[in-house]
Amino acid sequence: MIRLETQDIVSIAKKQIAAVFKMEPLELRFVNDFQGEKYLLTNDKLHLNNQQYWAKVMDCVFADNHVRPVLMCEVLYFLRNEFMESEIKLDFSFDFAEGASGAAAATAEISFNDSPELQPSEIAELIDFALALQDKQWFEELTRKYKQLTA
């Protein structure tokens, strides 16, 4: 699993925005205007995750002060472009305890399915291969897996 912090996520988003829109963003800044999401506030903190994919989380500033909103689903898209075939858990937290500024932090947990589901016939072939290599540990591991699947 890979864990990304705020600056990593912002850097990836800037890189992906430049690639997708063919324009270099000058700045990505977090927003704090969550009128529709006030029900998500807990103890002066607002937490957004993958379920709030529609929420606006940042503004992207381009040259000549053109500002474009960046939604949670777009940040997920940018991360998926960087980390193909992964599961991404994205969280944004906004702290309103110090006033209306809404200090922001973001984290992403990226996991990969490193253990593919093999069919019993495929495991049987690997068992034969482990025997040919004389790899006793791998042979035993594969045999246990084969017995689990065929029991």
Sequence and secondary structure as in RCSB ss.txt:
>XXXX:A:sequence
MIRLETQDIVSIAKKQIAAVFKMEPLELRFVNDFQGEKYLLTNDKLHLNNQQYWAKVMDCVFADNHVRPVLMCEV
LYFLRNEFMESEIKLDFSFDFAEGASGAAAATAEISFNDSPELQPSEIAELIDFALALQDKQWFEELTRKYKQLT
A
>XXXX:A:secstr
 EEE HHHHHHHHHHHHHHHHSS  SEEEE    GGGGGGEETTEEEE GGGTT EEEEEE GGG EEEEEHHHH
HHHHHHHSTT EEEEEEEEE TTSTT EEEEEEEEE   S    HHHHHHHHHHHHHHT HHHHHHHHHHHHHHH
 
